[in-house]
Amino acid sequence: MENLEKVEKIREKTGVSYEEAKKALEDANYDMLDAIIELERQGKINKASGSYSTALATSSDEFEQAQKEYKDSIKGESLGGAFDRFFKWIAKLLKRSLEIDFVASKDGQQKLKFPLLVLILLICFAFWIVIPVMIIGLFCDFKYRFEGVDEVNVNVNDLCDRASNTCNDIKNDFKAD
């Protein structure tokens, strides 16, 4: 920022003349904060300009009133804001679960494909059927993968492939004995 721009900023924020702003900035070695603080110490800052002060509030009543207003504003918006954020998060999660597909394939051919939300609901309400069927499917050379997934920290499809390979190894060891 050029010195002229700094003078203009100080003038806008404090309400002093160009001359006073320039002198304060030069005295502060072109540090804007130091210049504003010096102008405030000299009493040259126009309080009606809406500028901020570095001076501490002298009245504890003012502090308590400001603190009460702050707590009231947080209290009023926290419950509604929390519900709003929660429902937006749920909507985002549902939308994302419909964009991701669970795919079961055998011998390179896709046998089953449906949204992740359906899989989650099946596991929640019929896990005693779904989990054993999926495990049996692994032993019958089914491979599972998720389409539409961005890699974040764990590659889900890589984990599915490892589970399938482990089942194949167990099956081959069993056949060998």
Secondary structure, 3 states (H helix, E strand, C coil): CCHHHHHHHHHHHHCCCHHHHHHHHHHCCCCHHHHHHHHHHCCCCCHHHCCCCCCCCCCHHHHHHHHHHHHHHHHHHHHHHHHHHHHHHHHHHHHHHHHCEEEEEECCEEEEEEEHHHHHHHHHHHHHHHHHHHHHHHHCCEEEEEECCCCCCCCHHHHHHHHHHHHHHHHHHHHHC
